[in-house]
């Protein structure tokens, strides 16, 4: 039925189907709801992709999210600006120092946050009533066992019960173990592979940690990590491929431990998820911590995997984004930020820069290929830099090179301008 109150502009909006309500999918919904009718489909429950562990949103992520209404340092999220980095060896001696005014260098803060707080903020940005910004709201639907999708003049998503939904654009953001990746890439589609490293992740409250320490002297990095907005990297013995990352969360009331080690057998499989329940006793044994340490926090085990660069991200009206397109390990803390960058690139579907005419149904495949022309090479470069870390965190010069590569990204229009300038220079 036609809405008698609909404007001509409403009829020109694209119907966008987003598969997956993780960080990439929700950010894409917020970007596209400016101009289009968006529905997000999620196979899992309401708590999918959440968890109390930490996440770093770099300057490359916050400079994209801030104009969209993101309040990373506000009461809802309580993000802590990370402004300095310290690297220690296994004897508690500091071997690297990097004090960087990331806001001055890259334009916005880098924030340490609880992952669940961050995703809740993205849900708000994607689904809040349109009156909040004078914008059309996106809708969070349910895929309930979606298994594959088909092709026609309009993008078609097919669910396991045989029902179908059609759209002008299909954005596949269903994560590292994507069920739909192969429908775009085709025969021989790469799948995520184990790296030989795993991680335990836990967010611990400052109150609980101080109680556990009791009369014991705190580590040399403990107090600065809480009150000087620092992220700390604690290397294990040479050759052990073992280290810990520590950074503050939620207005300094929590901190995150990411404990990286050689892979062991988990109590639950990570094949169908990005994490499984972690074994607290195994974590304490492996890292040599006192068994008296207690925490009520949820411990997650994460079998670290990455994905070889894909030959394509697009097919017709569909595009892969986020971990479905470029899964990598957390060695540089950039997986979420690259997903945010992917979502921001979808601004090309809004025609914001030109603005002379809305994007039509016929324009979509060419625009998706243009997005891929920027995003796929950047993701491959990011993967190479992350793999170069090799399970240890040292090297001041490399540190600055990598932060410039990651956090210096300024969005799709700037990337296109740089690419076009390079092409013109090559032609001359």
Secondary structure, 3 states (H helix, E strand, C coil): CCCCCCCHHHHCCCEEEEECCCHHHHHHHHHHCCCCEEEEEECCCCCCCCCCCEEEECHHHHHHHHHHCCCCCCCCCCCEECCEEEEECCCCCEEEEEECCHHHHHCCCCEEEEHHHHHHHHHHHHHCCHHHCCCCCCEEEECCCCCEEECCCCEEEECCCCCEEEECEEEECCCCCCCCHHHHHCCCCCCCEEEEEEEEEEEEEHHHHHHHHCCCCCCCCHHHHHHCCEEEEEECCCCCCCEEEEEEEHHHCEEEEEEEEECCCCCCCCCCCCCEECCHHHHHHHHCCCCCCCCCCCCEEEEEEECCCCCCCEECCEEECCHHHHCCCCCCCCHHHHHHHHHHHHHHHHCCCCCCCCCCHHHHHHHHHHHHHHHHHHHHHHHHHHHHCCCCCCCHHHHHHHHHHHHCCCCHHHHHHHHHHHHHHHHC
